[in-house]
Amino acid sequence: MTAESEARPRITTDAVRELLSDPKIFADLPPGLDDDAELALDSLGLVWFLHQLELRYGLEIEPADAFLAEFTSIRRITDYLVDVHEP
């Protein structure tokens, strides 16, 4: 683990849930929503979510990337982000 990766906050399901609860992404994300529950991000919500990821974690993910179709639950989003964020 490098000093740079130690300085960045870890991406957890709670962190993803917090980002998704932004009213610009999901205005009414239920607080008790299961991590595996199906989600449907609209295009504007997805772009805002990716923008927040870049601001908070320094991750630059293009909205056109095919894997974004896999962003269907908090757990799937978290698993993907951990894979790309934490080498």
N, C-alpha and C positions, 0 to 999 in steps of 0.2 A: 504494500500500500504506500502510495506517495504522499508527501506533505500536502500536495494540491488536493488529492482525493479525501484526505482527512479533514481539510478545511471546508469542503462542501457538505451541506446537509444531506443526510441519507433520504432516499426516496422510499417511503413506506406506504402501506394502504391508507393509513391515517392522513399522510401528506397528500396523497392523490385525492382522497375524499374531501379534504379541505379545499384543494384547488377546484374540484368539481362543484363545490357548494357555492362558488362565486355566482351571484345572480346573473352574470353575463353568460354563464355556461349552463347551469341548472338552477333556475329560480327556486324550485321547491324540492331539492334533493332531500329525501327523508333521512333524518339522522341515524336511524336504525337500519338503513338499507344494507342487506347482506353483500359482502364483498364479491360474491359470484352472481348477483342479480344482473339481469340483462339491462344494459343502458343503450341509448341511441343519442349520440352527439350530433347535433345539426352542424352544418358547415361553419356558421359563424361562431358557435360555441367551441368547436374544435380549434379554429384559428386562435381564439382568445386563450384557450387552454394551452396551446403550444407556445403562445407568447408568454404566458405566465411561467411555463417550464423554462423558457430561455432566461427570463429575468431572475428566477429563483435558483435554478440549477445550472445555468449556462449551457443547456441543451438546445441545439439548433436542429429542429426536426421539420422537414418540409411537409406541408399539408398534402402534397400530391403523392407521398410515399404510400405504396400499396398496403403496407402493414397496418395502416390506420384503420382499415376496415375491421381489424381484429380488436379495436378498442371498444369492446362490448361489455366490459365489466370492470369494476375497480381492481379486481385481482389481475385480470389480463393486462390492463394498462400498467399496473405496478410491475408485474413480471417483465414486461417489455422494457420499461424505463430502467429498471435495475440492470438488465442485461446490457443496455447501451450506455448507462451512466457509471456503473461500477465495474470496471474491467476485472 
